[in-house]
Amino acid sequence: MRLAVTEPGVPEIFHSLQGEGVSAGKPSVFVRFSQCNLHCVWCDTAYTWNFLGTEFAHRDDLPGAPKKFDRTAETVDVSVDALTERLISQPCRRIIFTGGEPLLQQRELGELIQNLKTFDPDFYIEIETNGTIKPIGLAAELIDQFNVSPKLAHSGNSASIRLRPEVLDFYASDPRANFKIVVANPSDLTEVHALVAQSGMPTGRVWLMPEGRTPAELRARETWLAEACLEAGYNFTDRLHIHLYGDTRGT
């Protein structure tokens, strides 16, 4: 399995509080997967996909000097068995697979989850996904909670890439799925309302989250976004980890 790293050769696996969405504040062990099929211009984990030799744009780019990451330095391959041993020794049974896009590796992911639940049925598995890939096999069967984050136009991804109506319909019909939508400007709300309606997302399972990588950026958006949630019946989520630790890898 190809994982992101905190430093060369060291997989990004860490014990922290979930900072976003329905599980915010809960102690969790995070495993960050490398590789993603979307390339959001504001992504705070661009080291999982914005590699040397690619042409993807990112807001950290400088004129004539795009910020790119070395694929070899930023990834490490770990076997399913080795990762199983690593996770069963962790101090927490809530595991959150994040990315990148973990479902790009869902065959191995399903095997890993099966190993964990065979060892201890109390393992609770969450996966953070962008909502473009439908889970299959063991992953579809054994994941306890899907944290689905469909992307809006401001992400910089074309609609043909970031929106898979049949996949979003699947998640909307699955009670294990909750939706977290990143909002940058009040004008995004029209797009949010249309996406929720078209996909049949129950509003009680929709969280809106301000875009931002600093406490100041989050606060600047929170007041009007909280009011929008109250008006429409959506849930609001902050980014707790940003306030606690900053935009820091491995937290």
Secondary structure, DSSP 8 states (H G I E B T S, - for coil): -EEEEEETTEE-EEEEE--SGGGTT-EEEEEEB---S---TT-TTGGGT-BTT-----TT-BTTB---B-HHHHEEE--HHHHHHHHHTSS-SEEEEESS-GGGGHHHHHHHHHHHHHH-TT-EEEEEE-SSS---HHHHHH-SEEEE----GGGS--HHHH--HHHHHHHHH-TTEEEEEEE-STTHHHHHHHHHHHHT--GGGEEEEE--SSHHHHHHHHHHHHHHHHHHT-EE---HHHHHH-S-TT-
